[in-house]
Amino acid sequence: MAMFTPIKPLRISNEVTEQLKQSILLGHFKPGDKLPSERELAEEFQVSRVAIREALRTLENAGFVVTRQGITGGAFVTDLSFQQLTNSFLDLFLCEKLSIPELYHVRRLIEPEVARLAALRINDEYARRLRTALEAEKTPGPTISEEVDRKTTVHYILAEMCGNRFFEALVTCVMRLTKQVVEAVKPDTEKLHPAGLHDAAVEAVIAGDPETAAREMEKHAIAFGKNLMEMEEEYHKTKSV
């Protein structure tokens, strides 16, 4: 039985893209599934293979499929994640449509609320993971990338805990963008984010004290944001010399 409906000539590739996207979102194709071949799709949609190829390219750019070459290749459905959104934020930052002060402002607004919500959902397993993450922060990472990973793990756990997937998406994007910026500038990470900067907020979360958790996380966001902006200023001074 045909799954798709024929397309009129106007906006052919866009219509193909939309129908394929809806099929993926509705679960007709699961992550890892291979889409029908270009020939099969062209026959079912009653369009040219060129239109199918353009639609698949659009879906790949949007993160819905990945194309593999070879005899067993084709278009495979991806497991949708926040990576595409993160990449978009990074592109906006690189073309100077987002700034460090704006990043700081968003973090100051979001992170206290995430901590507050996390404190309301604390359990033994989350408490264990948070303490492990805090302990890992005390040991410097061998590279800047690993150092940043150790000092952002707490944020990812809190975002997972908060119970709001939109907040989780925003935190994921903000953390990954922060990591990209830090990796590019290569600052003194201990000066940027001293060990223990998360302690008060995380302990309040573990204690199940939402208001203190939010207040302490705002202090953290302010302290880190100032350090980040100073790092950016120093970086631009160095580049201009």
VMD Tcl script that draws the C-alpha trace (Angstrom):
set ca {
  {0.00 0.00 0.00}
  {1.37 3.42 -1.01}
  {2.42 5.57 1.96}
  {2.80 8.86 0.09}
  {0.57 10.92 -2.23}
  {1.53 12.18 -5.70}
  {2.98 15.70 -5.89}
  {1.91 18.54 -8.17}
  {4.74 20.21 -10.18}
  {4.80 23.37 -8.03}
  {7.34 23.22 -5.18}
  {7.96 19.53 -5.81}
  {11.07 18.96 -3.67}
  {9.60 20.95 -0.76}
  {6.46 18.80 -0.77}
  {8.53 15.63 -0.89}
  {10.64 16.90 2.00}
  {7.55 17.67 4.08}
  {5.93 14.27 3.51}
  {9.14 12.40 4.32}
  {9.67 14.54 7.44}
  {6.14 13.85 8.65}
  {6.62 10.12 8.11}
  {9.75 10.23 10.27}
  {8.10 12.34 12.98}
  {5.05 10.05 13.06}
  {7.29 7.02 13.53}
  {6.73 5.34 10.17}
  {10.53 5.29 9.95}
  {12.53 4.73 13.14}
  {16.09 5.87 13.94}
  {18.46 3.63 11.98}
  {15.88 2.71 9.35}
  {16.89 3.04 5.71}
  {14.53 5.08 3.56}
  {13.41 3.61 0.23}
  {15.85 4.17 -2.62}
  {15.71 7.28 -4.81}
  {14.14 5.20 -7.58}
  {11.47 3.77 -5.28}
  {10.65 7.18 -3.82}
  {10.50 8.77 -7.27}
  {8.01 6.11 -8.39}
  {5.83 6.44 -5.29}
  {5.79 10.25 -5.32}
  {5.59 10.29 -9.14}
  {8.37 12.87 -9.38}
  {11.88 12.95 -10.80}
  {14.87 11.50 -8.97}
  {16.35 15.01 -8.98}
  {13.46 16.21 -6.80}
  {13.97 13.23 -4.47}
  {17.70 13.97 -4.24}
  {17.02 17.62 -3.35}
  {14.50 16.57 -0.68}
  {16.94 14.10 0.86}
  {19.67 16.75 0.90}
  {17.32 19.13 2.74}
  {16.47 16.43 5.28}
  {20.15 15.68 5.81}
  {20.97 19.36 6.38}
  {18.13 19.49 8.92}
  {19.51 16.45 10.77}
  {16.68 14.02 9.95}
  {18.74 11.62 7.83}
  {22.36 10.78 7.14}
  {23.52 9.61 3.72}
  {25.94 6.70 3.43}
  {27.78 5.68 0.28}
  {28.43 2.21 -1.14}
  {26.43 -0.88 -2.01}
  {24.64 -0.91 1.35}
  {24.39 2.88 1.45}
  {21.42 5.18 1.19}
  {19.53 7.63 3.40}
  {19.20 6.48 7.01}
  {16.97 8.07 9.66}
  {18.92 9.66 12.51}
  {18.09 9.76 16.18}
  {17.05 13.40 16.48}
  {19.06 15.28 19.11}
  {19.93 18.84 20.07}
  {23.08 18.84 17.92}
  {21.49 20.63 14.95}
  {20.14 23.33 17.25}
  {23.57 23.65 18.86}
  {25.20 24.01 15.44}
  {22.75 26.77 14.54}
  {23.61 28.68 17.73}
  {27.32 28.27 16.98}
  {26.87 29.53 13.40}
  {25.04 32.60 14.71}
  {27.85 33.24 17.18}
  {30.57 32.85 14.53}
  {28.85 35.35 12.23}
  {28.54 37.73 15.21}
  {24.76 37.57 15.50}
  {25.14 36.30 19.07}
  {27.58 37.66 21.64}
  {29.20 36.57 24.90}
  {27.16 39.11 26.94}
  {23.96 37.72 25.39}
  {25.08 34.19 26.20}
  {25.77 35.30 29.79}
  {22.35 36.93 30.05}
  {20.56 33.76 28.91}
  {22.56 31.58 31.29}
  {21.75 33.89 34.20}
  {18.03 33.58 33.46}
  {17.84 29.86 32.70}
  {20.27 28.17 35.08}
  {18.69 29.29 38.38}
  {15.27 28.02 37.28}
  {16.75 24.71 36.13}
  {18.43 24.31 39.52}
  {15.19 25.20 41.32}
  {13.23 22.58 39.36}
  {15.98 19.99 39.82}
  {15.84 20.43 43.61}
  {12.16 19.48 43.48}
  {12.99 16.21 41.70}
  {16.06 15.06 43.61}
  {16.45 11.35 44.38}
  {19.28 9.08 45.52}
  {20.50 8.29 42.00}
  {20.62 11.94 40.94}
  {22.35 12.85 44.21}
  {25.00 10.20 43.52}
  {25.59 11.45 39.98}
  {25.83 15.07 41.10}
  {28.37 14.27 43.82}
  {30.43 12.24 41.34}
  {30.39 15.18 38.91}
  {31.46 17.61 41.65}
  {34.32 15.31 42.65}
  {35.50 15.05 39.03}
  {35.71 18.86 38.82}
  {38.51 18.84 41.40}
  {40.89 17.03 39.03}
  {42.15 19.12 36.07}
  {41.46 17.57 32.69}
  {44.41 16.67 30.43}
  {43.01 18.89 27.64}
  {40.83 22.01 27.53}
  {38.05 19.96 25.96}
  {38.05 17.41 28.78}
  {38.37 20.14 31.38}
  {35.25 21.85 30.02}
  {33.41 18.52 29.90}
  {34.17 17.90 33.58}
  {32.96 21.34 34.59}
  {29.74 21.24 32.58}
  {28.57 17.74 33.54}
  {26.69 19.17 36.52}
  {24.66 21.41 34.21}
  {23.67 18.51 31.95}
  {22.53 16.45 34.96}
  {20.49 19.34 36.38}
  {18.90 19.93 32.96}
  {17.97 16.27 32.74}
  {16.52 16.43 36.27}
  {14.41 19.54 35.78}
  {11.68 17.73 33.86}
  {11.35 20.32 31.09}
  {12.73 19.19 27.73}
  {12.76 22.71 26.34}
  {14.96 23.84 29.20}
  {17.11 20.75 28.60}
  {17.47 21.71 24.92}
  {18.44 25.29 25.81}
  {20.97 24.20 28.45}
  {22.50 21.68 26.03}
  {22.90 24.36 23.36}
  {24.28 26.94 25.77}
  {26.79 24.51 27.27}
  {28.02 23.28 23.92}
  {28.31 26.82 22.60}
  {30.26 27.81 25.73}
  {32.57 24.85 25.17}
  {33.20 25.85 21.54}
  {34.05 29.40 22.60}
  {36.41 28.26 25.37}
  {38.15 25.76 23.07}
  {38.70 28.50 20.48}
  {40.12 31.03 22.96}
  {42.12 28.54 25.11}
  {42.02 30.51 28.39}
  {43.30 29.61 31.84}
  {40.42 27.28 32.70}
  {41.08 27.39 36.45}
  {40.79 31.17 36.39}
  {37.70 30.98 34.16}
  {35.92 28.35 36.24}
  {37.63 27.67 39.59}
  {37.02 24.33 41.25}
  {34.14 24.49 43.71}
  {32.14 27.07 41.79}
  {29.18 24.67 41.60}
  {29.36 23.36 45.16}
  {26.83 25.59 46.93}
  {24.17 25.29 44.23}
  {24.54 21.53 43.87}
  {24.46 20.94 47.63}
  {21.22 22.93 47.80}
  {19.76 20.80 45.01}
  {20.78 17.61 46.83}
  {19.23 18.99 50.03}
  {15.96 19.51 48.14}
  {16.02 23.28 48.79}
  {14.75 24.86 45.54}
  {15.00 28.52 46.52}
  {18.57 28.25 47.80}
  {19.49 26.19 44.75}
  {18.19 28.92 42.45}
  {19.89 31.70 44.42}
  {23.25 29.92 44.50}
  {23.06 29.01 40.83}
  {22.43 32.64 39.96}
  {25.57 33.58 41.90}
  {27.45 30.94 39.92}
  {26.08 32.23 36.61}
  {27.08 35.80 37.49}
  {30.61 34.82 38.56}
  {31.21 32.62 35.52}
  {29.64 35.16 33.14}
  {31.97 37.92 34.34}
  {34.96 35.62 33.94}
  {33.80 34.68 30.44}
  {33.39 38.30 29.36}
  {36.82 39.20 30.77}
  {38.25 36.25 28.86}
  {36.69 37.54 25.65}
  {38.05 41.07 26.20}
  {41.54 39.72 26.85}
  {41.34 37.54 23.75}
  {40.40 40.48 21.51}
  {43.19 42.60 23.02}
  {45.69 39.88 22.23}
  {44.42 39.57 18.66}
  {44.69 43.31 18.07}
  {48.34 43.51 19.20}
}
mol new
graphics top color blue
foreach p $ca { graphics top sphere $p radius 0.5 }
foreach p [lrange $ca 0 end-1] q [lrange $ca 1 end] { graphics top cylinder $p $q radius 0.2 }
display resetview
